Amino acid sequence: MQRHFQGVPWQRCQVHYSRNALGKVARKYHADLAQDLRTVFNSENLEGATKAVDAVVHAWALSHPDLADWIDETIEDTLACYAFPKAHHKRIRSTNSLERFNQELKRRTRVVRVFPNAASCLRLVTAMCIEQSEE
């Protein structure tokens, strides 16, 4: 991806990131950590999110230093959505729509079973991409 999409921002799914973070603490800390991460992800802009990240890292540094270090090193990938207009944040901060689209591609190509050639498969996938783009 880095070779073909140079300069394109990488947006890590905030839902999956939160799940990964929750896996690093005991269950009794889940609610507090989830709330802290929601505060970061629901910030109005990148500056607010960055301040919230600093607060979260500082809050968890004493009790869970490994978690705090991990958040400090990796959370930047989840904040790429702030480079886009606010109206787009909710759609691009999660991979749910992309995962749904991939499921639909799989479902539609399975119906065909065997494509006569690569061009026919490409036509179907391109048509579905155009349809998704229009929606």
N, CA, C and O of each residue as an XYZ file, in Angstrom:
540
protein
N       0.822     -1.198      0.000
C       0.000      0.000      0.000
C       0.863      1.258      0.000
O       0.546      2.236     -0.677
N       1.942      1.228      0.755
C       2.803      2.402      0.806
C       3.448      2.693     -0.542
O       3.714      3.849     -0.873
N       3.696      1.656     -1.309
C       4.320      1.845     -2.616
C       3.349      2.474     -3.610
O       3.737      3.353     -4.380
N       2.095      2.035     -3.603
C       1.140      2.495     -4.598
C       0.321      3.701     -4.163
O      -0.203      4.421     -5.013
N       0.201      3.935     -2.886
C      -0.618      5.039     -2.379
C       0.224      5.991     -1.534
O      -0.129      6.296     -0.395
N       1.315      6.449     -2.084
C       2.224      7.340     -1.373
C       1.520      8.659     -1.058
O       0.869      9.254     -1.917
N       1.664      9.096      0.177
C       1.094     10.373      0.589
C      -0.366     10.314      0.986
O      -0.921     11.322      1.422
N      -1.002      9.165      0.848
C      -2.407      9.025      1.216
C      -2.495      8.762      2.721
O      -1.806      7.879      3.231
N      -3.331      9.516      3.432
C      -3.426      9.283      4.880
C      -4.034      7.922      5.192
O      -4.917      7.446      4.479
N      -3.553      7.308      6.257
C      -4.018      5.995      6.704
C      -4.959      6.205      7.875
O      -4.564      6.789      8.884
N      -6.187      5.746      7.763
C      -7.161      5.853      8.843
C      -7.399      4.473      9.415
O      -8.008      3.620      8.770
N      -6.923      4.257     10.614
C      -7.173      2.997     11.302
C      -8.571      3.051     11.915
O      -8.986      4.089     12.431
N      -9.274      1.962     11.857
C     -10.637      1.902     12.373
C     -10.628      2.159     13.883
O      -9.934      1.479     14.638
N     -11.405      3.145     14.299
C     -11.442      3.504     15.717
C     -12.130      2.434     16.552
O     -11.788      2.255     17.721
N     -13.070      1.736     15.992
C     -13.751      0.659     16.721
C     -12.775     -0.483     17.012
O     -12.690     -0.968     18.140
N     -12.044     -0.901     15.986
C     -11.080     -1.978     16.182
C      -9.932     -1.547     17.098
O      -9.426     -2.347     17.885
N      -9.529     -0.294     16.993
C      -8.484      0.217     17.871
C      -8.944      0.153     19.332
O      -8.190     -0.263     20.211
N     -10.179      0.565     19.576
C     -10.718      0.524     20.941
C     -10.762     -0.908     21.473
O     -10.428     -1.155     22.631
N     -11.170     -1.836     20.634
C     -11.204     -3.241     21.056
C      -9.802     -3.741     21.399
O      -9.612     -4.461     22.380
N      -8.830     -3.354     20.586
C      -7.452     -3.751     20.870
C      -6.979     -3.158     22.188
O      -6.297     -3.831     22.961
N      -7.332     -1.915     22.450
C      -6.930     -1.262     23.698
C      -7.585     -1.940     24.896
O      -6.939     -2.149     25.923
N      -8.859     -2.282     24.768
C      -9.567     -2.935     25.882
C      -8.956     -4.293     26.199
O      -9.017     -4.747     27.342
N      -8.380     -4.932     25.219
C      -7.733     -6.216     25.440
C      -6.449     -6.115     26.245
O      -5.899     -7.129     26.673
N      -5.977     -4.912     26.447
C      -4.732     -4.710     27.178
C      -4.942     -4.420     28.659
O      -3.976     -4.281     29.409
N      -6.213     -4.328     29.086
C      -6.501     -4.064     30.497
C      -7.497     -5.090     31.022
O      -8.183     -5.761     30.252
N      -7.564     -5.199     32.344
C      -8.530     -6.096     32.973
C      -9.951     -5.584     32.728
O     -10.161     -4.393     32.497
N     -10.907     -6.484     32.779
C     -12.298     -6.148     32.491
C     -12.824     -5.008     33.376
O     -13.666     -4.229     32.929
N     -12.355     -4.900     34.588
C     -12.869     -3.857     35.491
C     -12.471     -2.452     35.032
O     -13.056     -1.469     35.488
N     -11.490     -2.343     34.143
C     -11.070     -1.040     33.624
C     -11.682     -0.713     32.267
O     -11.479      0.385     31.749
N     -12.413     -1.629     31.697
C     -12.949     -1.446     30.350
C     -13.804     -0.190     30.203
O     -13.621      0.576     29.257
N     -14.725      0.023     31.122
C     -15.637      1.169     31.006
C     -14.866      2.483     31.034
O     -15.147      3.383     30.242
N     -13.904      2.600     31.932
C     -13.134      3.841     32.036
C     -12.290      4.080     30.784
O     -12.251      5.196     30.265
N     -11.625      3.048     30.303
C     -10.798      3.194     29.115
C     -11.654      3.498     27.885
O     -11.293      4.345     27.068
N     -12.775      2.814     27.757
C     -13.666      3.061     26.615
C     -14.159      4.504     26.627
O     -14.226      5.140     25.575
N     -14.501      5.024     27.789
C     -14.954      6.416     27.897
C     -13.835      7.387     27.521
O     -14.072      8.375     26.826
N     -12.629      7.104     27.979
C     -11.491      7.964     27.638
C     -11.241      7.971     26.130
O     -10.991      9.029     25.553
N     -11.306      6.819     25.496
C     -11.095      6.752     24.051
C     -12.226      7.434     23.290
O     -11.987      8.074     22.266
N     -13.443      7.302     23.778
C     -14.567      8.002     23.140
C     -14.375      9.509     23.199
O     -14.718     10.221     22.255
N     -13.824      9.994     24.311
C     -13.549     11.427     24.435
C     -12.580     11.875     23.347
O     -12.756     12.936     22.749
N     -11.567     11.071     23.095
C     -10.601     11.389     22.036
C     -11.287     11.365     20.678
O     -11.165     12.315     19.905
N     -12.003     10.296     20.383
C     -12.575     10.106     19.055
C     -13.749     11.038     18.765
O     -14.067     11.278     17.600
N     -14.393     11.562     19.795
C     -15.524     12.466     19.585
C     -15.121     13.932     19.659
O     -15.987     14.806     19.719
N     -13.839     14.213     19.657
C     -13.360     15.593     19.683
C     -13.786     16.317     18.419
O     -13.986     15.705     17.369
N     -13.920     17.633     18.538
C     -14.371     18.442     17.406
C     -13.314     18.576     16.309
O     -13.644     18.666     15.126
N     -12.034     18.590     16.715
C     -10.970     18.808     15.740
C      -9.703     18.094     16.199
O      -9.667     17.506     17.280
N      -8.669     18.152     15.368
C      -7.424     17.450     15.660
C      -6.744     17.992     16.914
O      -6.166     17.230     17.688
N      -6.812     19.291     17.110
C      -6.181     19.875     18.295
C      -6.844     19.359     19.570
O      -6.162     19.006     20.532
N      -8.166     19.316     19.570
C      -8.890     18.790     20.725
C      -8.599     17.316     20.955
O      -8.465     16.870     22.094
N      -8.502     16.566     19.869
C      -8.205     15.139     19.982
C      -6.799     14.925     20.527
O      -6.573     14.035     21.347
N      -5.857     15.744     20.069
C      -4.476     15.626     20.544
C      -4.380     15.939     22.032
O      -3.662     15.263     22.768
N      -5.100     16.958     22.470
C      -5.116     17.287     23.907
C      -5.747     16.152     24.703
O      -5.270     15.805     25.784
N      -6.812     15.577     24.172
C      -7.469     14.460     24.848
C      -6.552     13.245     24.917
O      -6.545     12.535     25.923
N      -5.778     12.996     23.860
C      -4.827     11.882     23.858
C      -3.794     12.093     24.953
O      -3.475     11.167     25.699
N      -3.270     13.311     25.049
C      -2.282     13.601     26.091
C      -2.864     13.348     27.480
O      -2.185     12.805     28.353
N      -4.120     13.742     27.682
C      -4.774     13.517     28.974
C      -4.960     12.021     29.245
O      -4.755     11.563     30.370
N      -5.341     11.274     28.234
C      -5.541      9.829     28.394
C      -4.218      9.138     28.706
O      -4.152      8.296     29.601
N      -3.182      9.488     27.981
C      -1.869      8.885     28.215
C      -1.390      9.195     29.622
O      -0.867      8.322     30.315
N      -1.571     10.438     30.040
C      -1.159     10.832     31.389
C      -1.977     10.100     32.456
O      -1.433      9.673     33.474
N      -3.279      9.957     32.220
C      -4.163      9.311     33.203
C      -3.827      7.829     33.385
O      -3.911      7.310     34.498
N      -3.450      7.152     32.311
C      -3.197      5.710     32.378
C      -1.722      5.370     32.607
O      -1.387      4.203     32.811
N      -0.848      6.360     32.576
C       0.589      6.107     32.687
C       0.983      5.492     34.029
O       1.879      4.649     34.075
N       0.342      5.891     35.104
C       0.716      5.367     36.416
C       0.248      3.933     36.629
O       1.008      3.082     37.091
N      -1.004      3.679     36.290
C      -1.553      2.341     36.557
C      -1.237      1.333     35.464
O      -1.072      0.149     35.755
N      -1.147      1.776     34.208
C      -0.907      0.889     33.068
C       0.095      1.533     32.107
O      -0.290      2.005     31.037
N       1.369      1.555     32.479
C       2.353      2.244     31.633
C       2.503      1.636     30.226
O       2.756      2.364     29.267
N       2.351      0.327     30.101
C       2.448     -0.293     28.769
C       1.315      0.175     27.868
O       1.530      0.455     26.688
N       0.113      0.261     28.419
C      -1.038      0.749     27.669
C      -0.819      2.202     27.262
O      -1.057      2.569     26.112
N      -0.368      3.023     28.194
C      -0.140      4.436     27.905
C       0.890      4.604     26.792
O       0.712      5.438     25.905
N       1.953      3.827     26.831
C       2.967      3.893     25.777
C       2.388      3.444     24.437
O       2.651      4.061     23.404
N       1.599      2.368     24.458
C       0.995      1.852     23.234
C       0.058      2.894     22.620
O       0.093      3.132     21.413
N      -0.777      3.513     23.456
C      -1.693      4.546     22.952
C      -0.900      5.703     22.364
O      -1.209      6.182     21.273
N       0.111      6.148     23.078
C       0.918      7.268     22.626
C       1.576      6.984     21.270
O       1.693      7.883     20.437
N       1.994      5.762     21.056
C       2.687      5.389     19.817
C       1.742      5.115     18.650
O       2.103      5.344     17.496
N       0.543      4.629     18.936
C      -0.305      4.115     17.849
C      -1.571      4.909     17.554
O      -2.167      4.716     16.495
N      -1.995      5.773     18.429
C      -3.308      6.406     18.247
C      -3.338      7.397     17.089
O      -4.413      7.739     16.595
N      -2.186      7.854     16.658
C      -2.145      8.818     15.559
C      -2.818      8.273     14.299
O      -3.423      9.035     13.545
N      -2.719      6.966     14.064
C      -3.349      6.357     12.886
C      -4.868      6.472     12.917
O      -5.508      6.418     11.867
N      -5.451      6.628     14.095
C      -6.905      6.714     14.198
C      -7.416      8.142     14.046
O      -8.625      8.369     14.013
N      -6.508      9.096     13.954
C      -6.910     10.507     13.911
C      -6.804     11.120     12.519
O      -6.972     12.331     12.373
N      -6.534     10.326     11.507
C      -6.408     10.842     10.138
C      -7.723     11.433      9.635
O      -7.706     12.278      8.740
N      -8.837     11.019     10.176
C     -10.136     11.518      9.711
C     -10.290     13.020      9.956
O     -11.096     13.672      9.293
N      -9.532     13.569     10.892
C      -9.641     14.995     11.189
C      -9.063     15.866     10.076
O      -9.257     17.081     10.099
N      -8.370     15.291      9.117
C      -7.855     16.043      7.974
C      -8.954     16.290      6.936
O      -8.740     17.023      5.971
N     -10.113     15.690      7.127
C     -11.228     15.809      6.192
C     -12.337     16.657      6.810
O     -12.321     16.904      8.016
N     -13.295     17.104      6.006
C     -14.403     17.895      6.558
C     -15.162     17.123      7.640
O     -15.264     15.897      7.586
N     -15.688     17.850      8.611
C     -16.365     17.246      9.758
C     -17.504     16.325      9.331
O     -17.760     15.313      9.984
N     -18.175     16.661      8.261
C     -19.291     15.840      7.788
C     -18.844     14.433      7.398
O     -19.663     13.514      7.378
N     -17.580     14.252      7.091
C     -17.071     12.951      6.653
C     -16.530     12.105      7.795
O     -16.324     10.904      7.617
N     -16.293     12.694      8.962
C     -15.635     11.991     10.061
C     -16.311     10.673     10.423
O     -15.644      9.641     10.502
N     -17.602     10.691     10.641
C     -18.293      9.488     11.103
C     -18.236      8.358     10.082
O     -18.233      7.184     10.453
N     -18.191      8.705      8.803
C     -18.171      7.658      7.773
C     -16.791      7.056      7.566
O     -16.680      5.886      7.199
N     -15.740      7.829      7.792
C     -14.413      7.317      7.495
C     -13.630      6.896      8.730
O     -12.527      6.365      8.601
N     -14.165      7.116      9.911
C     -13.408      6.732     11.104
C     -13.569      5.259     11.460
O     -12.893      4.747     12.352
N     -14.460      4.597     10.763
C     -14.681      3.170     10.983
C     -14.624      2.446      9.642
O     -14.903      3.038      8.600
N     -14.271      1.189      9.672
C     -14.222      0.407      8.432
C     -15.519     -0.360      8.201
O     -15.568     -1.227      7.328
N     -16.559     -0.067      8.954
C     -17.808     -0.811      8.828
C     -18.392     -0.738      7.414
O     -18.822     -1.753      6.868
N     -18.406      0.457      6.824
C     -18.972      0.573      5.473
C     -18.101     -0.174      4.455
O     -18.625     -0.779      3.520
N     -16.797     -0.133      4.629
C     -15.903     -0.866      3.735
C     -16.076     -2.371      3.888
O     -16.093     -3.101      2.897
N     -16.204     -2.832      5.120
C     -16.421     -4.266      5.353
C     -17.746     -4.714      4.754
O     -17.842     -5.805      4.193
N     -18.762     -3.875      4.873
C     -20.066     -4.198      4.294
C     -19.975     -4.265      2.768
O     -20.549     -5.158      2.145
N     -19.256     -3.324      2.178
C     -19.084     -3.319      0.730
C     -18.344     -4.571      0.263
O     -18.716     -5.171     -0.745
N     -17.303     -4.964      0.989
C     -16.568     -6.183      0.627
C     -17.454     -7.425      0.730
O     -17.343     -8.334     -0.094
N     -18.324     -7.470      1.725
C     -19.265     -8.587      1.841
C     -20.211     -8.625      0.642
O     -20.524     -9.693      0.116
N     -20.659     -7.447      0.221
C     -21.561     -7.384     -0.931
C     -20.838     -7.819     -2.205
O     -21.415     -8.526     -3.032
N     -19.585     -7.405     -2.369
C     -18.793     -7.867     -3.517
C     -18.695     -9.384     -3.525
O     -18.884    -10.025     -4.558
N     -18.402     -9.941     -2.380
C     -18.263    -11.394     -2.272
C     -19.582    -12.087     -2.612
O     -19.595    -13.077     -3.343
N     -20.686    -11.567     -2.084
C     -21.994    -12.165     -2.333
C     -22.343    -12.130     -3.818
O     -22.807    -13.124     -4.375
N     -22.118    -10.976     -4.459
C     -22.484    -10.829     -5.864
C     -21.579    -11.646     -6.788
O     -22.047    -12.156     -7.805
N     -20.308    -11.778     -6.458
C     -19.422    -12.556     -7.327
C     -19.642    -14.054     -7.141
O     -19.395    -14.829     -8.065
N     -20.098    -14.471     -5.972
C     -20.387    -15.900     -5.764
C     -21.569    -16.355     -6.606
O     -21.621    -17.512     -7.023
N     -22.513    -15.468     -6.858
C     -23.689    -15.811     -7.661
C     -23.250    -16.207     -9.072
O     -23.804    -17.132     -9.666
N     -22.261    -15.508     -9.595
C     -21.779    -15.779    -10.948
C     -20.998    -17.097    -10.992
O     -21.035    -17.806    -11.997
N     -20.310    -17.416     -9.933
C     -19.480    -18.612     -9.777
C     -18.217    -18.572    -10.611
O     -17.121    -18.467    -10.059
N     -18.341    -18.654    -11.940
C     -17.169    -18.665    -12.808
C     -17.341    -17.557    -13.843
O     -18.305    -17.549    -14.608
N     -16.413    -16.644    -13.853
C     -16.443    -15.573    -14.847
C     -15.776    -16.067    -16.126
O     -14.774    -16.780    -16.068
N     -16.322    -15.694    -17.277
C     -15.730    -16.145    -18.541
C     -14.320    -15.591    -18.764
O     -13.490    -16.232    -19.408
N     -14.055    -14.387    -18.223
C     -12.716    -13.799    -18.334
C     -12.549    -12.732    -17.248
O     -13.499    -12.394    -16.542
N     -11.350    -12.219    -17.132
C     -11.054    -11.227    -16.092
C     -11.817     -9.926    -16.327
O     -12.196     -9.242    -15.376
N     -12.040     -9.589    -17.594
C     -12.737     -8.347    -17.923
C     -14.174     -8.362    -17.415
O     -14.679     -7.331    -16.972
N     -14.835     -9.503    -17.472
C     -16.221     -9.573    -17.005
C     -16.284     -9.385    -15.491
O     -17.194     -8.730    -14.982
N     -15.337     -9.948    -14.785
C     -15.277     -9.758    -13.332
C     -15.019     -8.284    -13.018
O     -15.646     -7.713    -12.125
N     -14.106     -7.684    -13.747
C     -13.786     -6.275    -13.548
C     -14.991     -5.388    -13.832
O     -15.202     -4.398    -13.131
N     -15.786     -5.721    -14.847
C     -16.993     -4.944    -15.153
C     -17.985     -4.996    -13.992
O     -18.555     -3.972    -13.615
N     -18.191     -6.182    -13.427
C     -19.123     -6.323    -12.316
C     -18.638     -5.522    -11.098
O     -19.412     -4.783    -10.492
N     -17.389     -5.668    -10.753
C     -16.842     -4.977     -9.590
C     -16.854     -3.467     -9.807
O     -17.172     -2.710     -8.889
N     -16.508     -3.024    -11.021
C     -16.530     -1.593    -11.329
C     -17.934     -1.033    -11.239
O     -18.128      0.061    -10.708
N     -18.909     -1.755    -11.744
C     -20.298     -1.313    -11.661
C     -20.749     -1.182    -10.200
O     -21.460     -0.244     -9.841
N     -20.330     -2.121     -9.383
C     -20.699     -2.061     -7.967
C     -20.003     -0.875     -7.278
O     -20.594     -0.223     -6.417
N     -18.767     -0.603     -7.654
C     -18.051      0.545     -7.086
C     -18.727      1.857     -7.479
O     -18.864      2.761     -6.655
N     -19.141      1.957     -8.718
C     -19.825      3.171     -9.187
C     -21.146      3.325     -8.438
O     -21.492      4.421     -7.995
N     -21.871      2.237     -8.302
C     -23.137      2.264     -7.578
C     -22.929      2.715     -6.129
O     -23.693      3.532     -5.615
N     -21.913      2.190     -5.484
C     -21.610      2.566     -4.098
C     -21.211      4.031     -4.022
O     -21.602      4.730     -3.087
N     -20.440      4.502     -4.991
C     -19.998      5.884     -5.006
C     -21.178      6.831     -5.149
O     -21.204      7.891     -4.523
N     -22.153      6.457     -5.967
C     -23.346      7.297     -6.151
C     -24.180      7.383     -4.884
O     -24.786      8.415     -4.596
N     -24.205      6.284     -4.123
C     -24.961      6.281     -2.869
C     -24.285      7.179     -1.856
O     -24.768      7.313     -0.731
